[in-house]
């Protein structure tokens, strides 16, 4: 019953939960969303251009790298906060600019990634990460 209660939290289970979420979200972002954007396809560049972005090729690379490299770094727990910030910015643009006129169902995935990225930006990578290993004194 202890595991069902929020009382007497187990630090090992907490670390496991954060690590599992971080690795799953990072790998999913990298390979399901980012891999096809590095190098950026013409459709992405054209979409950014039609939204009025200056330097659409540059911003397409930024989006692709935020999703692919940021996802890999998140999965590893390396440079987690900067990676999560770039992913969050990319997902905010996807949800509120690219899909601004779309129904919620079209925005939902970008919003989920946005808020999970914000979680890792605020919380960090957790104890089971390369960030924790490298910063250990």
VMD Tcl script that builds the backbone (N, CA, C; Angstrom):
set m [mol new atoms 411]
animate dup $m
set s [atomselect $m all]
$s set {name element resname resid chain x y z} {
  {N N UNK 1 A 0.816 -1.203 0.000}
  {CA C UNK 1 A 0.000 0.000 0.000}
  {C C UNK 1 A 0.856 1.260 0.000}
  {N N UNK 2 A 2.086 1.136 0.497}
  {CA C UNK 2 A 2.946 2.310 0.540}
  {C C UNK 2 A 3.122 2.943 -0.834}
  {N N UNK 3 A 3.248 2.100 -1.855}
  {CA C UNK 3 A 3.487 2.619 -3.207}
  {C C UNK 3 A 2.278 3.404 -3.729}
  {N N UNK 4 A 1.096 3.132 -3.216}
  {CA C UNK 4 A -0.112 3.835 -3.642}
  {C C UNK 4 A -0.300 5.164 -2.925}
  {N N UNK 5 A 0.449 5.390 -1.875}
  {CA C UNK 5 A 0.316 6.599 -1.083}
  {C C UNK 5 A 1.361 7.621 -1.490}
  {N N UNK 6 A 0.980 8.902 -1.436}
  {CA C UNK 6 A 1.961 9.948 -1.715}
  {C C UNK 6 A 2.788 10.245 -0.469}
  {N N UNK 7 A 2.402 9.660 0.653}
  {CA C UNK 7 A 3.174 9.793 1.880}
  {C C UNK 7 A 4.394 8.886 1.801}
  {N N UNK 8 A 5.451 9.236 2.475}
  {CA C UNK 8 A 6.667 8.427 2.526}
  {C C UNK 8 A 7.174 8.073 1.125}
  {N N UNK 9 A 7.397 9.084 0.320}
  {CA C UNK 9 A 7.869 8.862 -1.047}
  {C C UNK 9 A 9.189 8.101 -1.034}
  {N N UNK 10 A 9.393 7.301 -2.059}
  {CA C UNK 10 A 10.600 6.506 -2.192}
  {C C UNK 10 A 11.535 7.221 -3.172}
  {N N UNK 11 A 12.691 7.718 -2.704}
  {CA C UNK 11 A 13.594 8.459 -3.594}
  {C C UNK 11 A 14.067 7.642 -4.800}
  {N N UNK 12 A 14.224 6.339 -4.634}
  {CA C UNK 12 A 14.651 5.503 -5.759}
  {C C UNK 12 A 13.567 5.436 -6.819}
  {N N UNK 13 A 12.319 5.260 -6.400}
  {CA C UNK 13 A 11.216 5.243 -7.373}
  {C C UNK 13 A 11.033 6.609 -8.021}
  {N N UNK 14 A 11.233 7.673 -7.248}
  {CA C UNK 14 A 11.145 9.020 -7.821}
  {C C UNK 14 A 12.193 9.202 -8.916}
  {N N UNK 15 A 13.425 8.780 -8.628}
  {CA C UNK 15 A 14.503 8.896 -9.621}
  {C C UNK 15 A 14.218 8.036 -10.846}
  {N N UNK 16 A 13.685 6.848 -10.623}
  {CA C UNK 16 A 13.332 5.965 -11.731}
  {C C UNK 16 A 12.255 6.592 -12.606}
  {N N UNK 17 A 11.235 7.163 -11.986}
  {CA C UNK 17 A 10.139 7.774 -12.741}
  {C C UNK 17 A 10.640 8.926 -13.605}
  {N N UNK 18 A 11.479 9.777 -13.051}
  {CA C UNK 18 A 12.016 10.908 -13.808}
  {C C UNK 18 A 12.887 10.409 -14.952}
  {N N UNK 19 A 13.723 9.403 -14.689}
  {CA C UNK 19 A 14.612 8.873 -15.729}
  {C C UNK 19 A 13.817 8.216 -16.855}
  {N N UNK 20 A 12.806 7.436 -16.515}
  {CA C UNK 20 A 12.001 6.770 -17.546}
  {C C UNK 20 A 11.289 7.802 -18.418}
  {N N UNK 21 A 10.695 8.804 -17.802}
  {CA C UNK 21 A 10.019 9.857 -18.572}
  {C C UNK 21 A 11.012 10.604 -19.451}
  {N N UNK 22 A 12.160 10.963 -18.899}
  {CA C UNK 22 A 13.178 11.706 -19.642}
  {C C UNK 22 A 13.674 10.923 -20.849}
  {N N UNK 23 A 14.003 9.656 -20.657}
  {CA C UNK 23 A 14.527 8.839 -21.757}
  {C C UNK 23 A 13.452 8.616 -22.818}
  {N N UNK 24 A 12.239 8.277 -22.399}
  {CA C UNK 24 A 11.167 8.028 -23.372}
  {C C UNK 24 A 10.847 9.282 -24.181}
  {N N UNK 25 A 10.651 10.394 -23.505}
  {CA C UNK 25 A 10.299 11.632 -24.204}
  {C C UNK 25 A 11.444 12.074 -25.115}
  {N N UNK 26 A 12.675 11.986 -24.619}
  {CA C UNK 26 A 13.817 12.398 -25.431}
  {C C UNK 26 A 13.965 11.570 -26.687}
  {N N UNK 27 A 13.900 10.248 -26.546}
  {CA C UNK 27 A 14.053 9.384 -27.724}
  {C C UNK 27 A 12.873 9.519 -28.682}
  {N N UNK 28 A 11.684 9.661 -28.144}
  {CA C UNK 28 A 10.510 9.841 -28.999}
  {C C UNK 28 A 10.606 11.149 -29.772}
  {N N UNK 29 A 11.000 12.211 -29.084}
  {CA C UNK 29 A 11.154 13.500 -29.760}
  {C C UNK 29 A 12.224 13.395 -30.844}
  {N N UNK 30 A 13.347 12.813 -30.512}
  {CA C UNK 30 A 14.461 12.737 -31.465}
  {C C UNK 30 A 14.106 11.923 -32.703}
  {N N UNK 31 A 13.568 10.731 -32.496}
  {CA C UNK 31 A 13.402 9.822 -33.637}
  {C C UNK 31 A 12.035 9.897 -34.308}
  {N N UNK 32 A 11.001 10.307 -33.587}
  {CA C UNK 32 A 9.680 10.415 -34.213}
  {C C UNK 32 A 9.429 11.793 -34.809}
  {N N UNK 33 A 10.100 12.803 -34.286}
  {CA C UNK 33 A 9.816 14.168 -34.736}
  {C C UNK 33 A 11.033 14.880 -35.306}
  {N N UNK 34 A 12.200 14.688 -34.724}
  {CA C UNK 34 A 13.374 15.446 -35.132}
  {C C UNK 34 A 14.158 14.860 -36.285}
  {N N UNK 35 A 14.251 13.543 -36.357}
  {CA C UNK 35 A 15.091 12.892 -37.362}
  {C C UNK 35 A 14.711 13.301 -38.781}
  {N N UNK 36 A 13.438 13.430 -39.057}
  {CA C UNK 36 A 12.981 13.817 -40.392}
  {C C UNK 36 A 13.162 15.292 -40.706}
  {N N UNK 37 A 13.636 16.059 -39.723}
  {CA C UNK 37 A 13.821 17.502 -39.925}
  {C C UNK 37 A 15.290 17.897 -40.000}
  {N N UNK 38 A 16.185 16.910 -39.988}
  {CA C UNK 38 A 17.616 17.187 -40.091}
  {C C UNK 38 A 18.170 16.364 -41.234}
  {N N UNK 39 A 18.541 16.968 -42.349}
  {CA C UNK 39 A 18.407 18.385 -42.683}
  {C C UNK 39 A 16.938 18.748 -42.906}
  {N N UNK 40 A 16.619 20.031 -42.777}
  {CA C UNK 40 A 15.226 20.449 -42.899}
  {C C UNK 40 A 14.668 20.224 -44.303}
  {N N UNK 41 A 13.499 19.592 -44.400}
  {CA C UNK 41 A 12.870 19.421 -45.713}
  {C C UNK 41 A 12.300 20.750 -46.223}
  {N N UNK 42 A 12.138 20.810 -47.517}
  {CA C UNK 42 A 11.599 22.031 -48.137}
  {C C UNK 42 A 10.225 22.398 -47.575}
  {N N UNK 43 A 9.427 21.389 -47.220}
  {CA C UNK 43 A 8.096 21.648 -46.671}
  {C C UNK 43 A 8.189 22.441 -45.361}
  {N N UNK 44 A 9.143 22.104 -44.507}
  {CA C UNK 44 A 9.330 22.835 -43.252}
  {C C UNK 44 A 9.809 24.257 -43.523}
  {N N UNK 45 A 10.765 24.392 -44.408}
  {CA C UNK 45 A 11.286 25.725 -44.746}
  {C C UNK 45 A 10.177 26.585 -45.335}
  {N N UNK 46 A 9.410 26.017 -46.270}
  {CA C UNK 46 A 8.293 26.753 -46.869}
  {C C UNK 46 A 7.222 27.116 -45.856}
  {N N UNK 47 A 6.951 26.201 -44.928}
  {CA C UNK 47 A 5.968 26.495 -43.883}
  {C C UNK 47 A 6.397 27.649 -43.006}
  {N N UNK 48 A 7.664 27.670 -42.630}
  {CA C UNK 48 A 8.171 28.780 -41.812}
  {C C UNK 48 A 8.140 30.088 -42.589}
  {N N UNK 49 A 8.461 30.011 -43.863}
  {CA C UNK 49 A 8.416 31.201 -44.717}
  {C C UNK 49 A 6.990 31.737 -44.815}
  {N N UNK 50 A 6.016 30.834 -44.985}
  {CA C UNK 50 A 4.616 31.272 -45.103}
  {C C UNK 50 A 4.072 31.831 -43.783}
  {N N UNK 51 A 4.676 31.448 -42.664}
  {CA C UNK 51 A 4.272 32.005 -41.365}
  {C C UNK 51 A 4.934 33.354 -41.103}
  {N N UNK 52 A 5.818 33.774 -42.010}
  {CA C UNK 52 A 6.446 35.076 -41.874}
  {C C UNK 52 A 7.763 35.071 -41.113}
  {N N UNK 53 A 8.344 33.894 -40.882}
  {CA C UNK 53 A 9.624 33.840 -40.181}
  {C C UNK 53 A 10.715 34.419 -41.075}
  {N N UNK 54 A 11.541 35.310 -40.529}
  {CA C UNK 54 A 12.713 35.728 -41.292}
  {C C UNK 54 A 13.709 34.563 -41.294}
  {N N UNK 55 A 14.548 34.489 -42.255}
  {CA C UNK 55 A 15.572 33.440 -42.344}
  {C C UNK 55 A 14.969 32.054 -42.092}
  {N N UNK 56 A 14.023 31.626 -42.933}
  {CA C UNK 56 A 13.336 30.354 -42.683}
  {C C UNK 56 A 14.260 29.135 -42.689}
  {N N UNK 57 A 15.335 29.166 -43.458}
  {CA C UNK 57 A 16.270 28.029 -43.465}
  {C C UNK 57 A 16.951 27.925 -42.101}
  {N N UNK 58 A 17.379 29.053 -41.554}
  {CA C UNK 58 A 18.012 29.070 -40.236}
  {C C UNK 58 A 17.060 28.533 -39.170}
  {N N UNK 59 A 15.822 29.024 -39.167}
  {CA C UNK 59 A 14.865 28.594 -38.145}
  {C C UNK 59 A 14.415 27.147 -38.346}
  {N N UNK 60 A 14.425 26.670 -39.584}
  {CA C UNK 60 A 14.122 25.257 -39.825}
  {C C UNK 60 A 15.222 24.385 -39.220}
  {N N UNK 61 A 16.480 24.805 -39.402}
  {CA C UNK 61 A 17.586 24.075 -38.765}
  {C C UNK 61 A 17.458 24.127 -37.243}
  {N N UNK 62 A 17.108 25.293 -36.713}
  {CA C UNK 62 A 16.931 25.425 -35.254}
  {C C UNK 62 A 15.863 24.461 -34.752}
  {N N UNK 63 A 14.742 24.397 -35.442}
  {CA C UNK 63 A 13.657 23.504 -35.027}
  {C C UNK 63 A 14.092 22.045 -35.120}
  {N N UNK 64 A 14.710 21.685 -36.245}
  {CA C UNK 64 A 15.158 20.300 -36.421}
  {C C UNK 64 A 16.178 19.887 -35.379}
  {N N UNK 65 A 17.131 20.761 -35.103}
  {CA C UNK 65 A 18.154 20.434 -34.104}
  {C C UNK 65 A 17.582 20.432 -32.686}
  {N N UNK 66 A 16.644 21.342 -32.410}
  {CA C UNK 66 A 16.014 21.342 -31.087}
  {C C UNK 66 A 15.293 20.024 -30.849}
  {N N UNK 67 A 14.638 19.519 -31.880}
  {CA C UNK 67 A 13.899 18.264 -31.733}
  {C C UNK 67 A 14.819 17.047 -31.754}
  {N N UNK 68 A 15.768 16.996 -32.681}
  {CA C UNK 68 A 16.624 15.804 -32.791}
  {C C UNK 68 A 17.740 15.807 -31.745}
  {N N UNK 69 A 18.624 16.785 -31.817}
  {CA C UNK 69 A 19.743 16.825 -30.863}
  {C C UNK 69 A 19.231 17.080 -29.447}
  {N N UNK 70 A 18.245 17.975 -29.322}
  {CA C UNK 70 A 17.669 18.241 -27.995}
  {C C UNK 70 A 17.044 16.995 -27.398}
  {N N UNK 71 A 16.361 16.214 -28.220}
  {CA C UNK 71 A 15.764 14.966 -27.745}
  {C C UNK 71 A 16.817 13.969 -27.293}
  {N N UNK 72 A 17.901 13.846 -28.074}
  {CA C UNK 72 A 18.980 12.928 -27.689}
  {C C UNK 72 A 19.648 13.387 -26.391}
  {N N UNK 73 A 19.907 14.691 -26.279}
  {CA C UNK 73 A 20.523 15.207 -25.058}
  {C C UNK 73 A 19.597 15.027 -23.856}
  {N N UNK 74 A 18.306 15.239 -24.065}
  {CA C UNK 74 A 17.353 15.018 -22.980}
  {C C UNK 74 A 17.382 13.557 -22.549}
  {N N UNK 75 A 17.366 12.646 -23.493}
  {CA C UNK 75 A 17.391 11.218 -23.163}
  {C C UNK 75 A 18.630 10.858 -22.351}
  {N N UNK 76 A 19.755 11.437 -22.698}
  {CA C UNK 76 A 20.996 11.184 -21.972}
  {C C UNK 76 A 21.064 11.915 -20.636}
  {N N UNK 77 A 20.245 12.937 -20.496}
  {CA C UNK 77 A 20.337 13.769 -19.303}
  {C C UNK 77 A 21.587 14.627 -19.343}
  {N N UNK 78 A 21.948 15.094 -20.520}
  {CA C UNK 78 A 23.140 15.911 -20.714}
  {C C UNK 78 A 22.714 17.273 -21.254}
  {N N UNK 79 A 23.168 18.333 -20.602}
  {CA C UNK 79 A 22.728 19.693 -20.958}
  {C C UNK 79 A 21.201 19.745 -20.975}
  {N N UNK 80 A 20.615 19.152 -19.977}
  {CA C UNK 80 A 19.172 18.949 -19.949}
  {C C UNK 80 A 18.389 20.248 -19.964}
  {N N UNK 81 A 18.741 21.180 -19.104}
  {CA C UNK 81 A 17.956 22.416 -19.043}
  {C C UNK 81 A 18.015 23.211 -20.342}
  {N N UNK 82 A 19.197 23.458 -20.935}
  {CA C UNK 82 A 19.188 24.174 -22.218}
  {C C UNK 82 A 18.460 23.401 -23.314}
  {N N UNK 83 A 18.648 22.091 -23.356}
  {CA C UNK 83 A 17.962 21.284 -24.374}
  {C C UNK 83 A 16.457 21.368 -24.208}
  {N N UNK 84 A 15.997 21.242 -22.973}
  {CA C UNK 84 A 14.563 21.309 -22.696}
  {C C UNK 84 A 14.007 22.690 -23.039}
  {N N UNK 85 A 14.781 23.741 -22.787}
  {CA C UNK 85 A 14.324 25.089 -23.129}
  {C C UNK 85 A 14.136 25.242 -24.633}
  {N N UNK 86 A 15.116 24.793 -25.414}
  {CA C UNK 86 A 14.991 24.891 -26.876}
  {C C UNK 86 A 13.841 24.036 -27.400}
  {N N UNK 87 A 13.650 22.860 -26.798}
  {CA C UNK 87 A 12.514 22.024 -27.199}
  {C C UNK 87 A 11.198 22.714 -26.854}
  {N N UNK 88 A 11.129 23.330 -25.672}
  {CA C UNK 88 A 9.900 24.011 -25.254}
  {C C UNK 88 A 9.574 25.178 -26.188}
  {N N UNK 89 A 10.581 25.947 -26.549}
  {CA C UNK 89 A 10.354 27.070 -27.468}
  {C C UNK 89 A 9.847 26.549 -28.808}
  {N N UNK 90 A 10.463 25.493 -29.319}
  {CA C UNK 90 A 10.044 24.908 -30.595}
  {C C UNK 90 A 8.609 24.404 -30.521}
  {N N UNK 91 A 8.258 23.753 -29.428}
  {CA C UNK 91 A 6.898 23.235 -29.276}
  {C C UNK 91 A 5.885 24.357 -29.064}
  {N N UNK 92 A 6.292 25.440 -28.428}
  {CA C UNK 92 A 5.395 26.595 -28.276}
  {C C UNK 92 A 5.091 27.199 -29.647}
  {N N UNK 93 A 6.104 27.310 -30.489}
  {CA C UNK 93 A 5.882 27.813 -31.855}
  {C C UNK 93 A 4.976 26.859 -32.622}
  {N N UNK 94 A 5.215 25.559 -32.468}
  {CA C UNK 94 A 4.369 24.580 -33.165}
  {C C UNK 94 A 2.915 24.702 -32.713}
  {N N UNK 95 A 2.694 24.791 -31.407}
  {CA C UNK 95 A 1.323 24.817 -30.880}
  {C C UNK 95 A 0.615 26.139 -31.147}
  {N N UNK 96 A 1.330 27.249 -30.917}
  {CA C UNK 96 A 0.656 28.551 -30.922}
  {C C UNK 96 A 0.841 29.361 -32.195}
  {N N UNK 97 A 1.739 28.924 -33.082}
  {CA C UNK 97 A 1.921 29.617 -34.356}
  {C C UNK 97 A 1.535 28.689 -35.508}
  {N N UNK 98 A 2.243 27.579 -35.635}
  {CA C UNK 98 A 1.989 26.670 -36.764}
  {C C UNK 98 A 0.579 26.082 -36.713}
  {N N UNK 99 A 0.107 25.746 -35.518}
  {CA C UNK 99 A -1.225 25.145 -35.371}
  {C C UNK 99 A -2.220 26.091 -34.689}
  {N N UNK 100 A -1.981 27.387 -34.793}
  {CA C UNK 100 A -2.817 28.375 -34.097}
  {C C UNK 100 A -4.300 28.240 -34.447}
  {N N UNK 101 A -4.597 28.029 -35.700}
  {CA C UNK 101 A -5.998 27.969 -36.133}
  {C C UNK 101 A -6.576 26.558 -36.067}
  {N N UNK 102 A -5.751 25.592 -35.704}
  {CA C UNK 102 A -6.191 24.192 -35.687}
  {C C UNK 102 A -6.961 23.870 -34.403}
  {N N UNK 103 A -7.779 22.821 -34.448}
  {CA C UNK 103 A -8.472 22.390 -33.221}
  {C C UNK 103 A -7.461 21.824 -32.217}
  {N N UNK 104 A -7.908 21.700 -30.978}
  {CA C UNK 104 A -7.038 21.248 -29.892}
  {C C UNK 104 A -6.350 19.928 -30.219}
  {N N UNK 105 A -7.054 19.013 -30.867}
  {CA C UNK 105 A -6.481 17.697 -31.170}
  {C C UNK 105 A -5.214 17.810 -32.013}
  {N N UNK 106 A -5.117 18.830 -32.866}
  {CA C UNK 106 A -3.921 19.046 -33.675}
  {C C UNK 106 A -2.780 19.641 -32.848}
  {N N UNK 107 A -3.126 20.395 -31.800}
  {CA C UNK 107 A -2.142 21.053 -30.951}
  {C C UNK 107 A -1.687 20.175 -29.799}
  {N N UNK 108 A -2.454 19.144 -29.501}
  {CA C UNK 108 A -2.243 18.365 -28.285}
  {C C UNK 108 A -0.827 17.815 -28.154}
  {N N UNK 109 A -0.273 17.217 -29.193}
  {CA C UNK 109 A 1.060 16.614 -29.105}
  {C C UNK 109 A 2.117 17.680 -28.819}
  {N N UNK 110 A 2.033 18.799 -29.531}
  {CA C UNK 110 A 2.990 19.884 -29.295}
  {C C UNK 110 A 2.856 20.410 -27.867}
  {N N UNK 111 A 1.642 20.519 -27.363}
  {CA C UNK 111 A 1.436 20.993 -25.990}
  {C C UNK 111 A 1.979 20.005 -24.965}
  {N N UNK 112 A 1.785 18.712 -25.204}
  {CA C UNK 112 A 2.346 17.708 -24.284}
  {C C UNK 112 A 3.867 17.820 -24.238}
  {N N UNK 113 A 4.510 17.874 -25.390}
  {CA C UNK 113 A 5.960 18.024 -25.421}
  {C C UNK 113 A 6.391 19.356 -24.805}
  {N N UNK 114 A 5.615 20.414 -25.026}
  {CA C UNK 114 A 5.930 21.714 -24.438}
  {C C UNK 114 A 5.968 21.624 -22.917}
  {N N UNK 115 A 4.925 21.063 -22.314}
  {CA C UNK 115 A 4.860 21.046 -20.856}
  {C C UNK 115 A 5.816 20.039 -20.233}
  {N N UNK 116 A 6.090 18.947 -20.909}
  {CA C UNK 116 A 7.108 18.016 -20.403}
  {C C UNK 116 A 8.485 18.667 -20.501}
  {N N UNK 117 A 8.739 19.384 -21.571}
  {CA C UNK 117 A 10.004 20.104 -21.703}
  {C C UNK 117 A 10.147 21.163 -20.624}
  {N N UNK 118 A 9.069 21.867 -20.332}
  {CA C UNK 118 A 9.105 22.858 -19.251}
  {C C UNK 118 A 9.395 22.194 -17.902}
  {N N UNK 119 A 8.831 21.011 -17.690}
  {CA C UNK 119 A 9.120 20.274 -16.460}
  {C C UNK 119 A 10.627 20.032 -16.330}
  {N N UNK 120 A 11.254 19.512 -17.400}
  {CA C UNK 120 A 12.684 19.219 -17.324}
  {C C UNK 120 A 13.529 20.480 -17.279}
  {N N UNK 121 A 13.068 21.571 -17.869}
  {CA C UNK 121 A 13.774 22.844 -17.750}
  {C C UNK 121 A 13.785 23.302 -16.295}
  {N N UNK 122 A 12.667 23.157 -15.612}
  {CA C UNK 122 A 12.559 23.595 -14.217}
  {C C UNK 122 A 13.211 22.601 -13.261}
  {N N UNK 123 A 12.920 21.325 -13.423}
  {CA C UNK 123 A 13.351 20.283 -12.484}
  {C C UNK 123 A 14.788 19.831 -12.719}
  {N N UNK 124 A 15.211 19.800 -13.967}
  {CA C UNK 124 A 16.512 19.246 -14.310}
  {C C UNK 124 A 16.370 17.787 -14.711}
  {N N UNK 125 A 17.489 17.129 -14.889}
  {CA C UNK 125 A 17.509 15.762 -15.409}
  {C C UNK 125 A 17.257 14.698 -14.366}
  {N N UNK 126 A 17.419 15.023 -13.119}
  {CA C UNK 126 A 17.272 14.039 -12.059}
  {C C UNK 126 A 18.606 13.384 -11.722}
  {N N UNK 127 A 18.569 12.519 -10.716}
  {CA C UNK 127 A 19.794 11.893 -10.193}
  {C C UNK 127 A 20.422 10.917 -11.166}
  {N N UNK 128 A 19.629 10.260 -11.977}
  {CA C UNK 128 A 20.144 9.239 -12.898}
  {C C UNK 128 A 20.349 9.855 -14.278}
  {N N UNK 129 A 21.337 10.715 -14.392}
  {CA C UNK 129 A 21.599 11.422 -15.650}
  {C C UNK 129 A 23.079 11.738 -15.758}
  {N N UNK 130 A 23.505 12.076 -16.970}
  {CA C UNK 130 A 24.883 12.489 -17.162}
  {C C UNK 130 A 25.138 13.842 -16.501}
  {N N UNK 131 A 24.144 14.725 -16.494}
  {CA C UNK 131 A 24.303 15.999 -15.796}
  {C C UNK 131 A 24.662 15.761 -14.329}
  {N N UNK 132 A 23.940 14.873 -13.674}
  {CA C UNK 132 A 24.202 14.596 -12.258}
  {C C UNK 132 A 25.583 13.988 -12.066}
  {N N UNK 133 A 25.969 13.082 -12.961}
  {CA C UNK 133 A 27.292 12.435 -12.858}
  {C C UNK 133 A 28.412 13.448 -13.061}
  {N N UNK 134 A 28.257 14.323 -14.059}
  {CA C UNK 134 A 29.307 15.296 -14.367}
  {C C UNK 134 A 29.419 16.387 -13.318}
  {N N UNK 135 A 28.322 16.740 -12.685}
  {CA C UNK 135 A 28.328 17.815 -11.693}
  {C C UNK 135 A 28.603 17.323 -10.285}
  {N N UNK 136 A 28.722 16.017 -10.130}
  {CA C UNK 136 A 28.995 15.438 -8.822}
  {C C UNK 136 A 30.385 15.845 -8.378}
  {N N UNK 137 A 30.475 16.307 -7.146}
  {CA C UNK 137 A 31.782 16.736 -6.637}
  {C C UNK 137 A 32.396 15.708 -5.750}
}
mol reanalyze $m
mol bondsrecalc $m
mol representation Tube
mol addrep $m
